[in-house]
Structures are given as C-alpha cells and as structure tokens.
C-alpha cells in the first residue's frame, strides 16, 4: 500500500471554498480504481493547515491518479488557495 500525504496552509479567505471542495474531492477520489482511503484533517494548533491523505493499492494506481482530471483540478485549486506552496510526500505502508 502507498500513502500520499499533502500538507497545505490555506489563505484564510479560501477556507470555506477548500472545505466544500474537499467533500467532492474525497468522494471522487475514493471512487477511483485501487484507492483504499481518502481523508483530510485540520492541524490541531494551526486552523489553516490541513493534511490530506490518500491510500493506494500500488504506486502504479497512484501514478494513474496523478494523471487524472481529478488530480489536475486538485493541484490547480490548491495552488490558488494556499498561502505558500504545498508540501507532499509519498510513503510506503509497512
């Protein structure tokens, strides 16, 4: 299993837009082939910081998702809504 973690720091005026979008993003991504889980969490101490997790069966499944329209829209929105560039990691579940 592969987990993709994305950390974002939102501009305050886009928090409502982000939360509304994430409901749609989570639903669409969870329906993507070989996706096992999607979740997003607000940082305990920083209310504009969010952590987004997606879990994939294989790295190939993540790569296929990375080329999808869902992912392209996600990247475009985050680039616009974030205070600074977002950070992302891909880790292998052990």
N, C-alpha and C positions, 0 to 999 in steps of 0.2 A: 504494500500500500504506500502511496505517496501523498504527502500533505503539502499543500501550498498555503503559505501564510502571507498575508498582506497587511501592513500597518499603515494607517493613514492619519494625518492630522488635518481635520476639516477647517475650512473657513466658517466662522460662526453663522454667517447668513445662509449657509447651504446645509445646515444640519437637518432641517425638515425634509428638504429635497433628497438628501442622502438616505435617510431612514425610509422614506416612501419607495425610493428606487431599490433599496436592498431587499425589500419584500419580494419585488418582482424578480430581481436578480437571483435570489436564493431559490425561488420556485423554478425558474427556468434552468438554472444550473443543476438542481437536484434531479431534473428530468433528463439531463444529458447522459448519454451512454457511459457506463462504468464510473459514474460519480456515486460515492457512498455517503457523503455528508457535506452540508454547507451550513456555516454558522457565522455570526458576527457578534462581537462583544464590545461594549464601551469600556475603556480603561477605568479602573477604579478611582484613580486620582486625577485624571485628565479627561473631562467630559467630551472634549472634541477629538480625542484619539480613539480610533476603532481598530480592532483586529479582526480580520476576515479569514476564515479557514475553509478550505475545500479539501476533501479527501477523495483520492482517485485509486482505482484498482491497479493501474500501471502508469508508468511515466509516459507511455505512448498515449494513453487516454487523456492525460493532462496536456500533452503536446497537441492532440487533436482539438481539445477545448480551446487551447491558446490561439488557434487559427479561426475560431468560430466568430460569428457576428456578435454573440452574447459577450464574449471576451473583449472584442474591439470596442463595443459600446461602453463596457465597464471601464476600460482604460481611458477612453475619451472623457467620460464623466468624472472619474477620479482626478484626472489631470486638471480639469476645470475647477472642481470643488475643493481641492486640497490646498492648504496653506503652503506646504512645501512638497517636494517630490515624495511620493510614497515609497516605502521600502517593501521588498518581497523576498521570501525565502522558499525554497523547495527542500523538504526533508523526507527521508525515508523512514517509515514507521518500523520500529524494531520491537 
